[in-house]
Amino acid sequence: AIARWRRAGRWDAASGVLEGMRRRSLEPDIIHYNAVGSTCERSQRWSQLLALLRRLEVDQLEADLLSFNPAVSAVGKASRWRAALALAAELPQWRLQPSIVTQGAAIGACVRAGLWVWPLGALESLRLRAGGPNVVTYSASISACERASQWEVPLDLLEAMAACSVEPNVLTCSAALGASGSGVPWRSAGHTLERMAEHAVEPSLITFNALISSGRQRSRWRRLLGLLDVMGRRNFGHDVVTLNAAINSLDRWPCVVGLLVRLLGRGIEANEVTYNSASTAFEKGLEWAASLSVLELMRRAVVPPGVISCNAAASACEKGRQWEHALGVLAVDELGCGAAASACEKGSQW
C-alpha cells in the first residue's frame, strides 16, 4: 500500500498507512519507514521526514542511510543548511558513515547558502574513504566556491580531481571559470580550459559566458573580443548573458559601441542590464552623446530607462557641461539631482 501511494506522490496517505499499522498493533519495520520517507522526500515534506527519524528512535529501530539521505536532501533543498549539516553530523551516533549521497546532499545545501568551507571538509572526508568523491560532489563544491568568490580554491579542486582520477565535466569547468572572475581571471581561466582540453570536455555556451565574465581584467579586452570570434566560428552563438558579460568586461567605449552593433545586429534582445552597463561605460568615457543615445535605444526597444541609465547619462552630460541635456534626463534621486545641479553650475545656469 505504501508503494502505491509513493508512486502517486501521496505522502499523507503513505504516512496514514504507517499510522494504521500501529493502530492494528502491527509493528512497522525500517523498510516501511524508509518507503514513507522516500515519499515525503519526493513531495519535499522535510518536517515529516524529521518527524519520521525521531519516531525511529521512539520505536527503537536502527536507522540506515536510506533513512537519513532523503532527510538531508529535503532540508537542504528547503534552504535549511544548518539542519542538513546537523543530520550529517548525527550519523556516527547511529553507527553510520556518511555516503557520497549524504555528502552530496549536504554540499548542495551549502551551495545554496553560499558556504564554501564545509564542502571542502566533506570532500576530504570522502577522499579518505573507499570510493571517494565523484564529479557531482566536486562540481557542487566548486559552485560553492564560485558563489563565495573564492577563485583560488577551484584550481586546487581541479588538481585534486586529477589526483583522484575523477574526470571533470562541462558543469565542473564552467563553475571553475565563473569562480575565476573574482580573482586573477585569465591565468586561472586558462588553466581550466587546459584541463577541459586534456579530458576532451567540449565547452558550451555557458562555459564561454563564464569565461567572458572572468575577463574583468581591463588590459585583456583584445582577448575578450577574440573569444567572441571563437564562439562564432564554433557555432555557439551568443545570448544576452554573453552581451552583458562582455560589456561589463570592457572599459573602452568604442569597443562597447562595436559590441552593441555586432551582437544586437544578430537578433539578441538587450535587457535593462545591457543598457545600464553601456550607459555607464559611455559616462566613464565622457561620451555624453552616446550615453543619451542609449536612452533612445531603450525607448525604441520598449525598455523603460531606469535610474541607473538616466543618472549615468546625466553624469556624462554634467562632465561635458551639457546642462540642458542633464536636466532633460534627470532621474529624481540624490545622484541624478547632484549631476544636474553640477551641470547647471558649470554652465553658469544657477
C-alpha positions as CSV (number, residue, x, y, z in Angstrom):
1,A,0.0,0.0,0.0
2,I,2.8,2.4,0.8
3,A,4.5,1.7,-2.5
4,R,1.2,2.5,-4.3
5,W,0.9,5.9,-2.5
6,R,4.6,6.5,-3.2
7,R,4.1,6.2,-6.9
8,A,1.1,8.5,-6.7
9,G,3.1,11.1,-4.7
10,R,0.7,10.9,-1.8
11,W,2.9,11.4,1.3
12,D,-0.1,11.9,3.5
13,A,-1.7,8.6,2.5
14,A,1.6,6.8,2.9
15,S,2.0,8.2,6.4
16,G,-1.6,7.2,7.1
17,V,-0.7,3.5,6.3
18,L,2.1,3.7,8.8
19,E,-0.3,5.0,11.5
20,G,-2.9,2.4,10.6
21,M,-0.3,-0.4,11.1
22,R,0.4,0.9,14.6
23,R,-3.3,1.1,15.5
24,R,-3.7,-2.5,14.5
25,S,-0.8,-3.4,16.7
26,L,1.4,-4.2,13.6
27,E,5.0,-3.2,14.1
28,P,6.3,-1.3,11.0
29,D,10.0,-2.1,10.3
30,I,12.7,0.1,8.8
31,I,11.6,-0.8,5.3
32,H,8.2,0.7,5.9
33,Y,9.7,3.8,7.4
34,N,12.1,4.3,4.6
35,A,9.3,3.9,2.0
36,V,7.3,6.6,3.7
37,G,10.4,8.7,4.0
38,S,11.1,8.4,0.2
39,T,7.5,9.5,-0.5
40,C,8.0,12.6,1.8
41,E,11.2,13.5,0.0
42,R,9.6,13.4,-3.4
43,S,6.9,15.8,-2.0
44,Q,9.6,18.0,-0.3
45,R,7.9,17.4,3.1
46,W,11.1,17.9,5.2
47,S,9.4,18.3,8.5
48,Q,7.6,15.0,8.1
49,L,11.0,13.4,7.3
50,L,12.5,14.8,10.5
51,A,9.5,13.5,12.5
52,L,10.0,10.0,11.0
53,L,13.6,10.0,12.1
54,R,12.6,10.9,15.7
55,R,9.9,8.2,15.6
56,L,12.5,5.6,14.7
57,E,14.2,6.4,17.9
58,V,11.0,6.1,19.9
59,D,10.3,2.7,18.2
60,Q,13.9,1.7,18.8
61,L,14.5,0.9,15.2
62,E,18.0,1.1,13.7
63,A,18.1,3.9,11.1
64,D,20.2,3.4,8.0
65,L,21.4,5.7,5.2
66,L,18.2,5.2,3.3
67,S,16.5,6.8,6.4
68,F,18.9,9.8,6.6
69,N,19.8,10.6,3.0
70,P,16.2,11.7,2.0
71,A,16.0,13.9,5.1
72,V,19.4,15.6,4.4
73,S,18.4,16.2,0.8
74,A,14.9,17.6,1.6
75,V,16.1,20.0,4.3
76,G,18.9,21.1,2.1
77,K,16.6,21.9,-0.8
78,A,14.4,23.8,1.7
79,S,17.5,26.1,2.3
80,R,17.9,24.8,5.9
81,W,21.6,24.2,5.6
82,R,22.1,24.0,9.4
83,A,19.6,21.2,9.7
84,A,21.3,19.4,6.8
85,L,24.7,19.6,8.4
86,A,23.3,18.6,11.8
87,L,21.8,15.5,10.3
88,A,25.0,14.5,8.6
89,A,26.9,15.0,11.9
90,E,24.3,12.8,13.6
91,L,25.2,9.7,11.6
92,P,28.0,8.4,13.8
93,Q,25.5,8.2,16.7
94,W,23.7,5.6,14.7
95,R,27.0,3.9,13.8
96,L,26.7,5.1,10.2
97,Q,29.2,6.8,7.9
98,P,28.0,9.5,5.5
99,S,27.9,8.1,2.0
100,I,28.7,10.1,-1.2
101,V,24.9,10.7,-1.5
102,T,24.8,12.1,2.0
103,Q,27.7,14.3,1.5
104,G,26.4,15.4,-1.9
105,A,23.1,16.5,-0.4
106,A,24.8,18.3,2.4
107,I,27.2,20.0,0.0
108,G,24.2,21.1,-2.1
109,A,22.7,22.7,0.9
110,C,25.9,24.6,1.5
111,V,26.0,25.8,-2.2
112,R,22.5,27.2,-1.8
113,A,23.6,29.1,1.3
114,G,26.8,30.4,-0.2
115,L,29.0,28.4,2.1
116,W,32.3,27.0,0.8
117,V,34.4,25.8,3.7
118,W,32.3,22.9,4.8
119,P,32.1,21.3,1.4
120,L,35.9,21.2,1.3
121,G,35.9,19.3,4.6
122,A,33.3,16.9,3.2
123,L,35.4,16.3,0.1
124,E,38.4,15.5,2.3
125,S,36.3,13.1,4.3
126,L,35.2,11.3,1.2
127,R,38.7,11.2,-0.2
128,L,39.9,9.3,2.9
129,R,37.3,6.6,2.4
130,A,36.8,3.9,-0.2
131,G,35.0,5.2,-3.3
132,G,36.0,8.8,-2.7
133,P,34.2,11.9,-4.1
134,N,32.8,11.9,-7.6
135,V,32.3,14.6,-10.2
136,V,29.0,15.6,-8.7
137,T,30.4,16.4,-5.3
138,Y,33.4,18.2,-6.8
139,S,31.1,20.2,-9.1
140,A,28.9,21.2,-6.2
141,S,32.0,22.2,-4.1
142,I,33.4,24.3,-6.9
143,S,30.0,26.0,-7.3
144,A,30.0,26.9,-3.6
145,C,33.5,28.5,-4.1
146,E,32.1,30.4,-7.1
147,R,29.3,31.8,-5.2
148,A,31.6,32.9,-2.4
149,S,34.1,34.4,-4.9
150,Q,36.9,32.1,-3.8
151,W,38.7,31.9,-7.1
152,E,41.9,30.0,-6.0
153,V,40.2,27.0,-4.4
154,P,38.6,25.7,-7.7
155,L,42.0,25.4,-9.2
156,D,43.1,23.2,-6.3
157,L,39.9,21.2,-6.6
158,L,40.6,20.6,-10.3
159,E,44.1,19.3,-9.4
160,A,42.5,17.1,-6.7
161,M,40.1,15.7,-9.3
162,A,43.1,14.8,-11.4
163,A,44.9,13.1,-8.5
164,C,41.7,11.1,-7.7
165,S,41.2,10.2,-11.4
166,V,37.9,11.9,-11.4
167,E,37.0,13.2,-14.9
168,P,35.7,16.8,-14.9
169,N,32.6,17.6,-17.0
170,V,31.4,20.8,-18.6
171,L,29.5,21.9,-15.4
172,T,32.6,21.5,-13.3
173,C,34.7,23.6,-15.6
174,S,32.0,26.2,-16.1
175,A,31.7,26.7,-12.4
176,A,35.5,27.0,-12.1
177,L,35.6,29.5,-14.9
178,G,32.9,31.5,-13.1
179,A,34.9,31.5,-9.9
180,S,37.9,32.8,-11.6
181,G,36.1,36.1,-12.3
182,S,36.7,37.3,-8.8
183,G,40.5,36.9,-8.7
184,V,43.3,36.7,-11.3
185,P,40.9,35.7,-14.1
186,W,42.8,34.9,-17.2
187,R,45.5,32.8,-15.5
188,S,43.0,30.6,-13.7
189,A,40.6,30.6,-16.6
190,G,43.3,29.5,-19.0
191,H,44.3,26.7,-16.7
192,T,40.7,25.5,-16.5
193,L,40.4,25.5,-20.3
194,E,43.6,23.4,-20.5
195,R,42.0,20.9,-18.1
196,M,39.0,20.7,-20.4
197,A,41.1,20.0,-23.4
198,E,43.1,17.3,-21.6
199,H,39.9,15.5,-20.7
200,A,38.2,16.1,-24.1
201,V,35.4,18.1,-22.4
202,E,33.6,20.1,-25.0
203,P,32.9,23.7,-23.8
204,S,29.3,25.0,-24.1
205,L,27.8,28.5,-24.4
206,I,27.6,28.5,-20.6
207,T,31.3,27.8,-20.4
208,F,32.2,30.7,-22.7
209,N,29.8,33.0,-20.9
210,A,31.6,32.1,-17.6
211,L,35.0,32.7,-19.3
212,I,33.9,36.1,-20.6
213,S,32.6,37.0,-17.1
214,S,36.0,36.1,-15.8
215,G,37.6,38.7,-18.1
216,R,37.2,41.7,-15.8
217,Q,40.8,42.5,-16.2
218,R,40.8,45.6,-18.3
219,S,44.1,45.0,-20.1
220,R,42.7,41.9,-21.7
221,W,40.0,43.4,-23.8
222,R,41.5,42.1,-27.1
223,R,41.4,38.6,-25.8
224,L,37.8,39.0,-24.8
225,L,36.9,40.1,-28.3
226,G,38.8,37.2,-29.7
227,L,36.7,34.9,-27.5
228,L,33.6,36.2,-29.2
229,D,35.1,35.4,-32.6
230,V,35.9,31.9,-31.4
231,M,32.3,31.4,-30.2
232,G,31.1,32.5,-33.6
233,R,33.4,30.2,-35.5
234,R,32.4,27.2,-33.3
235,N,28.7,28.0,-33.8
236,F,28.0,28.5,-30.1
237,G,26.2,31.7,-30.9
238,H,25.7,34.5,-28.3
239,D,22.9,35.4,-25.9
240,V,22.1,38.3,-23.7
241,V,24.3,36.9,-20.9
242,T,27.2,37.0,-23.4
243,L,26.4,40.5,-24.3
244,N,26.1,41.8,-20.7
245,A,29.2,39.9,-19.5
246,A,31.3,41.3,-22.4
247,I,30.1,44.9,-21.9
248,N,30.9,44.7,-18.2
249,S,34.4,43.5,-19.1
250,L,35.1,46.4,-21.4
251,D,36.2,49.9,-20.3
252,R,36.8,51.2,-23.8
253,W,33.6,52.9,-25.0
254,P,34.4,52.4,-28.8
255,C,34.6,48.6,-28.1
256,V,31.2,48.8,-26.3
257,V,29.7,50.6,-29.4
258,G,31.1,47.9,-31.7
259,L,29.9,45.1,-29.4
260,L,26.4,46.5,-29.3
261,V,26.2,46.9,-33.1
262,R,27.6,43.5,-33.7
263,L,25.5,41.5,-31.2
264,L,22.3,43.4,-31.5
265,G,22.6,43.0,-35.2
266,R,22.4,39.3,-34.7
267,G,19.0,39.5,-33.1
268,I,20.0,39.4,-29.5
269,E,17.4,41.2,-27.4
270,A,19.1,43.5,-24.9
271,N,17.7,44.0,-21.5
272,E,17.9,46.8,-18.9
273,V,21.2,45.4,-17.6
274,T,22.7,45.7,-21.1
275,Y,21.7,49.3,-21.5
276,N,22.7,50.2,-17.9
277,S,26.2,48.8,-18.5
278,A,26.5,50.5,-21.8
279,S,25.4,53.9,-20.5
280,T,27.8,53.6,-17.6
281,A,30.7,52.8,-20.0
282,F,29.9,55.9,-22.0
283,E,29.8,58.0,-18.9
284,K,33.2,56.9,-17.9
285,G,34.4,57.7,-21.4
286,L,33.0,61.2,-21.2
287,E,30.7,60.4,-24.2
288,W,27.6,62.3,-23.2
289,A,26.0,62.0,-26.7
290,A,26.5,58.2,-26.8
291,S,25.0,57.9,-23.3
292,L,21.9,59.8,-24.4
293,S,21.6,57.6,-27.5
294,V,21.4,54.6,-25.1
295,L,18.2,56.1,-23.6
296,E,16.8,56.5,-27.1
297,L,17.6,52.9,-27.8
298,M,15.8,51.8,-24.7
299,R,12.7,53.7,-25.6
300,R,12.7,52.1,-29.1
301,A,13.1,48.7,-27.5
302,V,10.2,49.4,-25.1
303,V,12.6,49.1,-22.2
304,P,11.8,52.0,-19.8
305,P,15.0,53.9,-18.9
306,G,15.7,53.3,-15.2
307,V,17.5,55.3,-12.5
308,I,20.9,53.8,-13.4
309,S,20.8,54.7,-17.1
310,C,19.3,58.1,-16.5
311,N,21.8,59.0,-13.9
312,A,24.7,57.8,-16.0
313,A,23.5,59.9,-18.9
314,A,23.0,62.9,-16.5
315,S,26.5,62.4,-15.1
316,A,28.0,62.2,-18.7
317,C,26.2,65.4,-19.6
318,E,27.5,67.1,-16.4
319,K,31.1,66.2,-17.3
320,G,30.5,67.5,-20.8
321,R,29.0,70.7,-19.5
322,Q,25.7,69.9,-21.2
323,W,23.3,71.2,-18.5
324,E,20.2,71.3,-20.7
325,H,20.6,67.6,-21.6
326,A,21.4,66.8,-18.0
327,L,18.1,68.3,-16.9
328,G,16.3,66.5,-19.7
329,V,17.3,63.1,-18.5
330,L,17.2,63.8,-14.7
331,A,16.1,60.9,-12.7
332,V,14.8,62.1,-9.3
333,D,17.2,60.8,-6.8
334,E,20.2,62.1,-5.0
335,L,22.8,61.1,-7.6
336,G,20.7,62.5,-10.5
337,C,20.0,65.8,-8.8
338,G,23.6,66.2,-7.9
339,A,24.7,65.6,-11.5
340,A,22.1,68.0,-12.9
341,A,23.0,70.7,-10.3
342,S,26.7,70.4,-11.1
343,A,26.0,70.7,-14.8
344,C,24.0,73.9,-14.3
345,E,26.8,75.3,-12.1
346,K,29.4,74.6,-14.7
347,G,27.2,76.2,-17.4
348,S,26.6,79.2,-15.1
349,Q,22.9,78.4,-15.1
350,W,22.2,78.6,-11.5
